[in-house]
Amino acid sequence: MKTIRKRFRTAALIGAAAWVLAFAAGAMAQNQNAGGNTTTGKSPVLAVVGDVACQPGEEPSGEKAGENCAGDTAQNLWASQAATAQQVETMQPDAVALLGDEQYQVGQYSDFESSYDLTYGAFKFITRPAPGNHEFYTEHGAVGVAGYGYFSYFNGVQINTTSSTAGGVTTPAGSILMATVSGNPDTGGAFTQPVPNSNGQAGQFEQSGGLGTAVYANGPSAGSTAPVGVGDGWYSYNLGAWHLISLNIECETQPGGCASSGSWLAAETAWLKNDLAANHSACTLAYWHQPTYSAADGLTEEGITAGAWWQMLYDAGADLVLNGHDHLYARYAPIKPVFEADDTSVTGVTGTWLGTSDPTKGIREFIVGTGGETLDAVDKTPTSSTDYDAIFNQQYLEAATGEFWGVMKLTLNPDGYAWDYESALPDPAQTISTSTYSDKGSAVCHAKPVLSAAN
């Protein structure tokens, strides 16, 4: 089971409401990734899934037994990962939206090559990823890699072009340029990973500006100081009549952390504001990893922080939010995000993100964290009057299962969307009354308000 860093829904969001209205100047320009080509007259299809590829090889130090690809006799995680990959293959989508945690446990480049690439690598050309906590943070006693492995896999790596010997290390031409980074928050020590290219399929990786220190592990400058990169990874693209926005909510180990005043997060939010103002598409969706509304009692600091994005998306007339992190499938009714200043008893705590029903302008959230990793239970039974997740889920969760792996097919029509979640494989570790699960339906898009970047 993945580690869920449980946080109280009552969030320490200093000035959260004000953050929606004011951002740091100088938003970073990010690549606009092109969407897949579509046949004339045919609505494009988006395959949606997250939480995919198992840990290859031996368990990392401190890891729970049975969480690697071989798993145990009840759960072989190669089987679930391969089953959902086959679903995508059969679907023949125009693009694949990955909702984070593409590679467990800490998203090393070698793990991407040894696990993720063997199944989902078949769709790499049409993949539009968002990163998850397992690409950035320490999990289960292993050392996080701060996004280096994720960006190296999707953006490509820098190559040493000449044979060289430096610091007693001989590096042949054609080898991957490596850097050893130390001192990043939430890591158990130094990590050595390839140096990613600056721009590519995963958005922008800045070559400097990150936290910690680094040295080159090989190449002509082996042993000397290297810059510490920082993974941005937000971008947008158009597919059919739709505008799609991929965001990075993994703020904990970025400059400024998850505070609204943090330089990295403020820059991403400012970029989102400008992107929404420039968007004239009929329909809009956004996706990132950790949900603001959790179906598995797995709310995190990052999910709470993303509530401000919900408000911006709602104000811009967006239609859908797609998340992973919860290892289950969930579909919510359209809701209006509401910031409630309902807790003044804790120093620095200003309130929490709740929601109300809004069939006309509300945003529907889908959680599709069923790509292959061990599954989570759906949380719909409140244990107290302050069990906000379960209470919210009782009111607004329309469909959910934590018993099956599967992929959602999202058809992006000119004025609406149709969803079709089909199970690929039941969880053999659970007692299940049915062998398959299906949830499908359709809805229309909202009318768009007129926005400007100055609003």
N, C-alpha and C positions, 0 to 999 in steps of 0.2 A: 504494500500500500504506500502511496506517495506520502511524504511528509506534508501535513497541512499546518502551516504556522497560524494557529487560531488566534484571531484578534477579536476584541469586542467590537460589535457593530457601532457602538458609540465611539466615534473616531476623533483622534487628535488632529483635527484639520484646522490649523490656525488660519483664520481668515478664509475659510473654504468658499463661502458665498462671494466674497470679494474677488477671489481668484477667477471666477467665471467671467468677470467684467474687466479685469486689468491684468496684463501680462508683461513680462520683460520684453524690452525692445530688441530688435535684431533677430527675428526668427530664422532658424537655419533653413536654407533652401535644400530640399530633398528631391531625389530623382522621381520623375513621374513614370512608373513602369507601365509599359503598354499592355493592354488586355489582349486575350487571345482573339484570333480571327473567328468570325461566325459566318455561317451560311446565310445568304440573303433570305429574309423572311422567316428565319428560325431564331427563336429566342435562345440566347446563350445559356449554357448550363455551368453552374459553379459547384464543384465538389467541396464539401465543408467538413473538416474533421481536425481534431487536435489530440495531443497526448498519445504519441504513436509508438516510437521505436524502443525496444527493450535494451538493457545494458548488456553488451556482448562480453564474453569471457567470464573471468572470475568476479565475484562480488567485491566492490571496493571496501576498504577498511571501514568497519562500523556499519556496513550495510545489512539490512534485514535479509535473512535467508529466503531464497525463492523468488527474488526480484530481478534476477538476471534473465537472459533470454531462455535458458533451459528451464527456468522456473522449478516446479516440482512435479510430482506425478499427476496432480490435479489441474495445474495450469501451465501450459507451455506457451510462453508469450511470443515465440516465433509464429505459432499457429494463428493467434488473434491478429497480429500485425500483418501477416500474409493474407488473411481473410479480408481485412478491410482494404488492403492494396488491390486485391482482386476485384472488390466492389468498384473501386475507382476505375480500374481498367475496363470493366464491363460498362460503366457509365459513359465512358468516352467524353469527359467534360471539356469545355473550352478553357477552363482554368481551375486550379486547385487552391482554395484558401486554407492555409494551415494555421491553426489557432494556438500555436505555442506548444512547448514541451515536445518538440519534434524528436529529440534524442535524450534518453535517460542514461546515467543519472545526472551527469553534469555537462553534457553536450561537448565532450572533447571531439576534436576533428577526426581522430582515429576511430572513435565510436560511431560517428556519422558514416564513415566509410565502411565499417564492419557490420553495421546493423541497418540503419535507416536506408542507406543507398542500395541495399540488396533487395528492397521491396519498393519503397516510395521513390527511389532514385529514377525509376522508369518514367516518372511524371515531372522530373526536375525542370524541364524546359517551360512547362505551363504552370509551375508552382509559384504562388504569391504568398510567402510566409510572414508570420509574425512570431517574435521570440517569446519564450516562456521562462519561468523561474529556473527550470532545469538547464537552460542554456547560460544562466548567469550566476546562480547562487550555490552555496554549499548545501548539499542535501545528504542526509544519512551518514555523516561523517566523512564524506569525500570532499574534494577541493573544487570549488566553483571555478569556471574558466572565463567569467566576465564577458561572455558573448564571443570570444575569439574563435572558438570552434565553429559556432553557428555562422558567423560572417565569413570565415574561411571556406566553409563548405558551399555556401550559396553565392558568395562574391568572387571566389577564387583566391589563391594565395600568391604572395610575392616570392619570386624565384631568384636564387643567387645565379648570376649570369657568367661568372668567371671562377675558375679554380683559385682557391685562396687558402692561406694559413694565417690565422690570427689567434693570439692567446693560446697557442699550443693546439688549436683545433684545426684540422684540415677539412675543408669543405669543397667538394667537387662541384663543377658547374652543373646546373640543372637541379640542384637540391632545393628543398623548400626552406625559405628563410624563417628562422624560429626566434622567438623572444621569450625570456623568462621574466615573469611579472611577480612582484612581491608587494604586500602591503595593501591590497584591495580589501575593503570591508567584506565581511561575511565569507572569507576564505580561510582555510586551515593552514595556509602556508603559501609557498611559491608555486606557480604553475607554468609549464612551458608549452606553448602552442604556436602554430604558424602565424605569421603576420598577414592579416587579410588585405585584399585590395580595398581601395577607398569606396568604390561605388559598384553596385551590381544588383543582383536579384533581391537581396535582403535590404536594400536601401543603403544609406550612408554609414560607413565606419570611419570616424575621424582618426587620423593617425596620431594625434596628440590630444591632451586635455583630460585624460582619464586620471583616476586616483591610483596612488601607489608609485613604485619605482620599477624599472626594468633594465635588463641587459640583453644584448644579442647573444643567443646561444650558439650560433654558427655564422658562417659568412665572413666577409672581409673585415667586419667590425666585431667579431666574436669576443665576448668578455667586456666590451665597452658599453657605456650607457645607451639605452634605447628609449625612445619616447613611449609613453603609456597611452594606448589608444582608448577610445570610448565609442561604444556601439550605439548609434542613433536608431536607425532601422525603421523610421516611419516614412511612409510614401502613400501616394494615391494613384489610381488608374481608372479608366473607363472600360466598361464591358457592356456592349449593347446600349440600352438607354440608361444604364446605371452608372453611378459614381461610387467607387469602392475605396475605402480608406483603411490601410493597415497601420496600426499603432503599436508602440512599445511601452508597456506599463511597468517594465522591470526596473523601477526607479531606485530601489534600495541601495544598490552599489554604484550609482551614478553620481556625478558632482551635484551636491545639494540634496541628495536623497529624494524622498517622497514629499518633502515639504513644498508647499505651494510657491515659496520664495526661492526654491532651489534653481540654479541656473539651467540645468539640463532639462528638467521637467517643464519649467516656464517656457523654454524655447520650443519644446514640442507642442505645448498648448497654444502658443502664439502661432505656430505654423498651422495647426488645425483650424484655428479661427480664420486665418487667411484662406486656407483651402476651401472651407465651407462658403466663405463669401464669394469666391471665384467659381463656385460650382453652379452650373445651370442645367444639370441633368434632371430628368424627370423623377428619378428615384435614387436614394442614397442609403448605403449601409457602411458600418464601420466594424472592425474586428480587432481584438487584442486578447491576451491570454486570461488574466485573472478577473472574474466577474464582479460587478458591483452588487448583483443580486444572485446569491449562491443557492443552488438547489441541494447542496450536500453539507450544509453547515460548515463551509470552508471559507468564510469571508476572511480576507487578508487586508493588510494596510494598503496594498496596491489596488485592490478592488474598491475600497472606500475612496481612495484618491481619484479613481476613474469616474466617480460620481459627477465631478465637475465636467468631464467630457460628455456625460449623458445630458447634462443641462444644455450644453452648447449644441449638441446634436438635435435635441428636442426643439430648441429655438430655431434651428435651421431647417426643421421639417424632415429630418431623417426618418427612415422607415424601420431599419433593423440594426441591432447590435448582436454580433456573434462572439462567443467566448468559449474557452476550454477550461482547463484547470480542475474543475469537478469532473471526475471520471464517470460520466453518465451522460444520458441525453435528456434535455429538458426544453420545453417550449412554454413561454409565458404569454399571458394576454398582453395587449398593448397597454403601456403604462406611461404616466407622466412622472418624471423624477421630482421628488420633493425633498428639500433640505429642511430638516426639523431641528431647531435649536432647543432641544428638549432635555439637555443634561448640562447643568452648570455646577455639579457637585465635584467634578474632577478638574484639577488645575489644567488649563490649556485646552480643555475639550469644549468644542463649540456646538456639537450636534451630530446628526447622523443622516444618511441618505435613505429615505423611505420612498414610497410611491403611491399613486392613486390611479384608478382605472380611467383610461382616456381612449375610447374606441375610435375617436375622430383623428386625433393628432398623436396618440401614444406610440411609443417605440416598442416593438416586440423584440424580446431577447431569446435567442437560441443558445443553449450550451451543448456542444458536441465534443466531449472529451473522451470519445470511445474508439480511438484509433488503434489501441492494442494493449495499453497498460492495465494493470489490475483495477477493478471497478469499485465505485463508491456507492453507498446507499443513498437513496433520495430522502431528504429531511422534510417531512410534513407534519410532524407531531411535536407541538410546542411542549417544553418542559417547565416553562414559567411564563409570566406576563412580559418578561423582557427577552424572550427567545425570539428575536425579531425575524431571523431567517425563516424559521418554521411557520411563524404566524403569517409572514408575507407569502410564503409558498402555499399555505392553505387557501389564501385569497386569490392568488394570481397564477399559480402553476397549472397549466391546462393539460399537459401531458409530460410524462417522465418515466424513465426506467434506468436502473443501475444494474441490469442483469444481462445486457447484451452489448457486444461490440458492433459498431456499424458506422456508416457514413451517411450524411445528409446530402441529397441532391436538391439544389436550389435553382429553379428555373427563373431567369430574370426576364420577365415579360416587359413590354414597352410601358405599361402602366400599372404593374403589380408584380407579384411573385407567387410561385407555387413551391411548396416544400414537400419532400418525400424522404423521410428517414426510414431506412430498412435495416434490420439487423443482419449482420454477416455471420455471427457465431454466438451461441449462448455461452455463458460462463459455466464451465463444468464444475466449478467449486460451489455453485449455488443450487439449491433446490428450486426449480422453475416449473411452473404449471404449463407453460406453453413453450414451443420450440423456436418460435419466431416472434418478432415485434415489428410493428409498422405504425407510423404516424404521418399523415399527409393532409394537405389542405392548400388553400390559396387565399390571397388578400390583395387589395389594391393599395397603391402608393398614396401619400399625402400630397396635397397642393403645397408648393414651396413658397415660403415667405421671401421677401426681398431683403437681402443682407448686404452689408458692406464691411470691409475690414475695420472701419472706424467705429462701427456700432458696438 
